[in-house]
Amino acid sequence: MLFVESLYSAINSIRANATRSFLTSLAIIIGTASVIAMIAIGEGAQNALNDEIDELGGRVLSVYASQRKRGGVTYGSNPLIIKDAEALRDDTKVDWKITPSIEGSRQIKFGNNNMSAGISGHWTNYFDIQGYKISSGRNFTENENLSRKRVAVIGPKVATELKTSPRTMLNKELLISGVPFRVIGILESEGSSGWRSPDDNVYVPLLTASDRIYGRKTVNSISVSISNDQNIEEAMVAIEQVLRRQHDIGPGVDNDFRINDWSQYSDLRNEAVAIFTILITGIAGISLLVGGIGVMNIMLVSVTERTREIGLRKALGATHRAIMMQFIVEAMLLCLLGGIIGVILGAGMYYIFSSFQEWAFYIPLGAIIGSITFSAAVGLFFGIWPARRAAKLDPALSLRYE
Amino acid sequence: MSIIKTADLKRSFSMGTQSVEALRGINLDVNAGEFIAIMGPSGSGKTTLMNIIGCLDTPTSGKYFLNNQEVSKLKDDDLARIRNKEIGFVFQSFHLLARSSALDNVMLPLKYAGEKKNIATERAKASLNDVGLQDRMSHSPSELSGGQQQRVAIARALVNSPSILFADEPTGNLDSQTGDDVMALFKQLHKNGQTIIVITHEEDIANQAERVITIRDGLIESDKLVHENE
């Protein structure tokens, strides 16, 4: 009954001073809204990143050459060659797909326009491994690779950069370092996946790149795509075994290559997202603290304004506890409402953000419960002092307070 | 039966370095069912006396027995409980909660008494009925006239069936006609056995009581029975 009366009185008081109550809880609203939005964005970014990594090479390992060391002495690097990729391909212990990549950039020319573009040579399964799709034309064939045909598949932005359309370039000649190549396929736009975009690259058969463009047998990297039912760690061990045998590395000697696991990047990014979330949550915490002080200030004003009411309540038999409860409930309700409005606002902000990002709309329930509970706790903490002031008022003096 | 008994009641206030004696030794006996007016000019100490015998304040020295229980040494919360159960207050400025209905205002002391809601509602309705406001229960104070507001306050003061009804200048904010109505209501209550103490500085209000006590400079100056002209 007493609690109901306190709640009733708190609702009346907040409604009577609606504008003031709203302004007071604004800091709580903003704090809670940013916590909710940031936690949701953090969560969304993490999910989107994981999806992206799974989709675009979450199960693709890249092998690079690295410096060979023995007892701290560097022996110089031992490059990866096409034969290494072939050895991996021929090893059938693990279910994987292999493609080497020879990468570099060359001047390309179409009509009167020219530009510098990334030219890379691969086996025919490269697009399949990377999950890239050809929108028009076709992929190059194994025969074209073996006979070092001058054919190229281009990313859609290459055409744009050369001030023409992909459709115009298909089946036309493109000059790479002055040598004519026939454009046989156009990739679908993949968009930028972080630091590289497949859209502005030119792709040619591996042996064509090796013999006709770059004149080397060394490759920049070997991509290993591991099927879903295979364990990534086991695959890494298998790659190591094959390449150590290929490179004739004795026991106790370090690898002269390194295997990049894409999930490492994912871990790194997740960590960055986590740091970002902590930072924003900290700022939101400060905003809640400031909000709490604002609430305390307004509650002190409210106690002074309502001195006569407090005096009356005491005259009618309100105990210390009853008055305390009345004002703490009011402070908590003020913060609680701020918290609830903040959650709704934060969810709305995230809803807009997620629809732009095409992320799933999801807010962790724990974040909602946590931030509402926390804002109520802010009200409790900052309500205690004003409530004590009210409870300690002298009834006889308060009744005659002007 | 004695309801109020005070022995050499003193109350002093410190004003900066000075100490002001508002009450300088009050000896008072009030029996159940009496209708008393306490008179005195402002600054005489009549308000301080009401605060102490209304358990809103405690004396600096002396003893105060309410219903044969010494209350002069009680703690704040015990005094709050006594005010809740034994004392009903009516104030000059009504002191109603502006945003609550008449019924909710009257229920307030019952809420502090920890009464169950349905019982509290019944008793508050009965109390409003007693003061003739059964048709105004859901009205807020701003929708009521001054006289009606004061009657809500009287209903609130009586809802816990207190031993004493205190009225501090109950007609001070009312026109004379409405003031007379309120006094008539007091007389009616008195006839039904309610002990009433009215604090006033108006002689014609005081003369409607049975007994008039005049305070001056913190002491009882006179204490006499009034014989009404029937």
Chai-1 contact restraints between the chains, C-beta under 6 A:
chainA,res_idxA,chainB,res_idxB,connection_type,confidence,min_distance_angstrom,max_distance_angstrom,comment,restraint_id
A,M1,B,K111,contact,1.0,0.0,6.0,A-B,restraint_1
A,E5,B,K111,contact,1.0,0.0,6.0,A-B,restraint_2
A,N12,B,R99,contact,1.0,0.0,6.0,A-B,restraint_3
A,L312,B,H95,contact,1.0,0.0,6.0,A-B,restraint_4
A,A315,B,F89,contact,1.0,0.0,6.0,A-B,restraint_5
A,L316,B,L108,contact,1.0,0.0,6.0,A-B,restraint_6
A,L316,B,P109,contact,1.0,0.0,6.0,A-B,restraint_7
A,G317,B,A80,contact,1.0,0.0,6.0,A-B,restraint_8
A,G317,B,R83,contact,1.0,0.0,6.0,A-B,restraint_9
A,G317,B,N84,contact,1.0,0.0,6.0,A-B,restraint_10
A,G317,B,P109,contact,1.0,0.0,6.0,A-B,restraint_11
A,G317,B,Y112,contact,1.0,0.0,6.0,A-B,restraint_12
A,A318,B,Y112,contact,1.0,0.0,6.0,A-B,restraint_13
A,T319,B,D77,contact,1.0,0.0,6.0,A-B,restraint_14
A,T319,B,A80,contact,1.0,0.0,6.0,A-B,restraint_15
A,H320,B,D77,contact,1.0,0.0,6.0,A-B,restraint_16
A,P395,B,L56,contact,1.0,0.0,6.0,A-B,restraint_17
A,A396,B,N51,contact,1.0,0.0,6.0,A-B,restraint_18
A,A396,B,L56,contact,1.0,0.0,6.0,A-B,restraint_19
A,A396,B,D57,contact,1.0,0.0,6.0,A-B,restraint_20
